[in-house]
């Protein structure tokens, strides 16, 4: 699900606005605790959601998202196991 979809569902379910619109952080993946995901990724969630929903995005957003995808390709492979 996209961030946009999660927020829409949370609002419909009556989640507190402070929680729905809280700035996401990935503290475990960063040496800078509290750093917003959007800052670490170099692209905002609205633009990322547009990309995932196949809406038009700028060339810069496209290159940034594709670059992250390519750099993390190894995480989508099955681990090597003994024969």
C-alpha positions as CSV (number, residue, x, y, z in Angstrom):
1,X,0.0,0.0,0.0
2,X,1.1,3.5,-0.6
3,X,1.5,6.1,2.1
4,X,-1.4,8.0,0.6
5,X,-3.7,4.9,0.9
6,X,-2.6,4.1,4.5
7,X,-3.3,7.7,5.5
8,X,-6.7,7.7,3.9
9,X,-7.7,4.4,5.6
10,X,-6.4,5.7,9.0
11,X,-8.5,8.9,8.6
12,X,-11.6,6.8,7.8
13,X,-11.0,4.6,10.8
14,X,-10.7,7.7,13.0
15,X,-7.0,7.5,13.9
16,X,-5.7,10.7,15.6
17,X,-4.6,13.3,13.1
18,X,-1.2,13.5,14.9
19,X,-0.6,9.9,14.1
20,X,-2.0,10.0,10.5
21,X,0.2,12.9,9.5
22,X,3.3,12.0,11.7
23,X,6.6,12.5,9.8
24,X,7.8,8.9,9.0
25,X,11.4,8.1,10.1
26,X,13.5,4.9,9.7
27,X,15.7,5.3,12.8
28,X,17.0,1.7,12.4
29,X,18.3,2.4,8.9
30,X,20.0,5.7,9.7
31,X,22.9,7.0,11.8
32,X,20.8,10.1,12.3
33,X,17.9,9.2,14.6
34,X,14.7,11.1,13.8
35,X,15.8,12.0,10.2
36,X,12.7,12.0,8.0
37,X,12.4,9.2,5.5
38,X,11.7,11.8,2.7
39,X,15.0,13.5,3.5
40,X,16.9,10.2,3.6
41,X,15.3,9.0,0.3
42,X,15.7,12.3,-1.5
43,X,12.1,12.1,-2.6
44,X,8.8,13.0,-0.9
45,X,6.0,10.5,-0.3
46,X,3.6,12.3,-2.5
47,X,6.0,11.9,-5.5
48,X,6.8,8.3,-4.5
49,X,3.1,7.5,-4.3
50,X,2.6,9.1,-7.7
51,X,5.4,6.9,-9.1
52,X,3.9,3.7,-7.6
53,X,0.5,4.6,-8.9
54,X,1.9,5.2,-12.4
55,X,1.1,8.9,-12.4
56,X,3.4,11.4,-14.1
57,X,6.5,12.3,-12.1
58,X,9.5,14.5,-12.8
59,X,12.6,13.0,-14.4
60,X,14.5,13.6,-11.2
61,X,12.0,11.7,-9.1
62,X,12.0,8.8,-11.7
63,X,15.8,8.6,-11.6
64,X,15.9,8.8,-7.8
65,X,13.4,6.0,-7.3
66,X,15.0,3.9,-9.9
67,X,18.4,4.4,-8.4
68,X,17.2,3.3,-5.0
69,X,15.6,0.2,-6.6
70,X,18.7,-0.7,-8.4
71,X,21.0,-0.2,-5.4
72,X,18.8,-2.5,-3.3
73,X,18.3,-5.3,-5.9
74,X,20.4,-7.7,-3.8
75,X,17.7,-7.5,-1.0
76,X,15.1,-9.0,-3.4
77,X,17.2,-12.1,-4.2
78,X,16.8,-15.4,-2.4
79,X,19.7,-16.2,-0.2
80,X,22.4,-18.7,-1.4
81,X,22.0,-22.1,0.2
82,X,24.1,-25.2,0.1
83,X,23.3,-27.7,-2.6
